[in-house]
Structure formats: C-alpha cells, structure tokens
C-alpha cells in the first residue's frame, strides 16, 4: 500500500507490514481451524468422502464465520490483536455489524490478495467504508478479549 499523508481524519493507519502479518496469521489460523473441523468433526460423521466442491463450500463458510465472528464480536482477528490494530469508521467509531459483514463478504471474494492496494484502504475496507488503524496504547493486554 502506498499510504498518502495526511491521513483522513488524522487516523493512525496501520502500516502495510502489520496488514501483511494480519493476513498471514489469520490465513494460517483460519486454515488450521477449517481443516481441523473438516477432519475431526465433519468427515468422520459421513459414510462417504466429501466431494471437492462440498469441501470448498465448507471451507468458505468456516473462513467466513471466522472473520465475521472475530471482527464483529471479539473486536479483531488473531492477527489484528497480535499487531495491535483495529477496524474503525472514518469517525474512529466501531463499525456496525453490516460493515463487518460487507468486509467479510468482500474479503472472501478477493482473497488472497485482499490486503494489497495502492490506497489507504484495501478492497474490503472500501466496500465497508472502514479503515484498519493502530490501536492507542492501553493499560490492558491486547489478548484480554480472547
């Protein structure tokens, strides 16, 4: 991302490196979670192996749920908590549920290149009118939410 200053509304935009770390951590964790659910819960309960397209559908649903639940309910994914970044609106407010939903839908559509952009916002940020910013220093530990 080629960040341009001044940032809108003086938002402390998360650096490109943080966004890449978010992507890598969340990709690895959500894939491990997805494959575990498929291999430990879904596959053993069936009489026949899953078809390729059913596996893709289950994979997509679990990854979609991971991002939506983490961002909307836990206020960030594992990667976002580790890099101390969070999602906000232009007014530095917490996004509404529909904005998290739009982020997640557009992320699924454009993955894996969803964090790549020449702008302050990746495609999924633009679709939901949100920004990823650095968290302000707080006294509590970042993983208290988890």
C-alpha positions in Angstrom: 0.0 0.0 0.0 1.3 3.4 -0.9 0.0 5.5 2.0 -0.7 9.1 1.4 -0.5 11.7 4.1 -2.3 13.5 5.6 -4.5 10.6 6.6 -8.2 11.1 6.6 -9.5 12.5 9.9 -5.9 12.0 11.3 -6.4 8.3 11.5 -3.3 6.4 12.7 -3.4 4.0 9.7 -1.9 0.6 10.3 1.4 0.1 8.4 1.5 -2.2 5.4 3.7 -4.7 7.3 1.1 -5.0 10.0 -1.6 -5.7 7.4 0.5 -8.4 5.8 1.2 -10.0 9.2 -2.6 -9.9 9.9 -3.2 -11.7 6.6 -0.5 -14.4 7.2 -1.5 -15.1 10.8 -5.2 -15.2 10.0 -4.7 -17.3 6.9 -2.7 -19.9 8.8 -5.0 -19.9 11.8 -8.3 -20.0 9.9 -7.0 -22.7 7.6 -5.9 -24.8 10.6 -9.3 -24.3 12.2 -11.1 -25.1 9.0 -9.1 -28.3 8.3 -9.5 -29.4 11.9 -13.3 -29.0 11.8 -13.5 -30.9 8.5 -11.1 -33.7 9.5 -12.3 -34.1 13.1 -16.0 -33.4 13.0 -17.5 -33.4 9.5 -15.6 -36.1 7.7 -15.8 -38.9 10.4 -19.5 -38.5 10.6 -20.1 -39.3 7.0 -20.3 -42.6 5.2 -18.5 -41.4 2.1 -15.8 -38.9 1.5 -16.8 -35.3 0.8 -16.7 -34.1 -2.8 -14.2 -31.4 -3.8 -17.0 -28.7 -4.2 -18.6 -29.6 -0.9 -15.2 -29.2 0.8 -14.8 -25.8 -0.9 -18.2 -24.7 0.4 -17.5 -25.9 3.9 -14.1 -24.3 3.8 -15.5 -20.9 2.6 -18.3 -21.0 5.3 -15.9 -21.6 8.1 -13.4 -19.0 7.0 -16.3 -16.5 6.5 -17.5 -17.3 10.0 -14.0 -16.9 11.5 -13.6 -13.4 10.1 -17.2 -12.2 10.9 -17.2 -13.6 14.5 -13.7 -12.4 15.3 -14.2 -8.9 13.9 -17.8 -8.2 15.0 -17.8 -10.0 18.4 -14.1 -10.1 19.5 -13.2 -6.8 18.0 -10.5 -8.2 15.8 -9.0 -11.3 14.4 -6.0 -13.1 16.0 -3.7 -11.2 13.5 -5.2 -7.9 14.4 -4.8 -8.5 18.1 -1.2 -9.5 17.7 -0.3 -6.4 15.6 -2.4 -4.1 17.8 -4.6 -2.9 15.0 -8.3 -2.5 14.9 -11.1 -1.6 12.5 -12.8 1.8 12.7 -15.0 4.1 10.6 -13.8 7.4 9.3 -15.0 8.9 12.6 -12.9 6.5 14.6 -16.1 4.7 15.7 -16.7 1.0 15.9 -18.2 -0.2 12.7 -21.8 -1.5 12.6 -22.5 -5.2 12.0 -23.4 -4.7 8.4 -20.0 -3.1 7.8 -18.3 -6.2 9.3 -20.5 -8.4 7.1 -19.5 -6.4 4.0 -15.8 -6.6 4.9 -16.1 -10.3 5.3 -18.0 -10.9 2.0 -15.7 -8.8 0.0 -12.6 -10.4 1.6 -13.8 -13.9 0.7 -14.4 -12.7 -2.9 -10.9 -11.1 -3.3 -8.7 -13.4 -1.1 -5.8 -14.0 -1.0 -4.9 -10.5 -2.4 -7.4 -8.7 -0.3 -4.8 -6.7 1.7 -3.0 -5.4 -1.4 -3.9 -1.9 -2.5 -2.2 1.3 -3.6 -4.5 3.2 -1.3 -5.1 3.6 2.4 -7.9 1.0 2.2 -7.8 -2.5 0.7 -10.8 -3.6 -1.3 -12.7 -5.0 1.7 -12.1 -1.7 3.6 -13.5 0.3 0.7 -16.6 -1.9 0.4 -17.4 -1.5 4.1 -16.1 2.1 4.4 -13.7 1.2 7.2 -10.1 1.7 8.0 -7.5 -0.5 9.8 -5.7 1.6 12.3 -3.0 1.2 15.0 -4.6 0.9 18.5 -3.8 3.6 21.0 -1.6 2.4 23.9 -3.8 0.9 26.6 -3.0 -0.4 30.1 -4.7 -3.8 29.5 -3.0 -6.6 27.5 -4.2 -6.9 23.9 -5.3 -10.6 24.2 -7.6 -9.9 27.2 -10.5 -10.1 24.7 -9.6 -13.7 23.8 
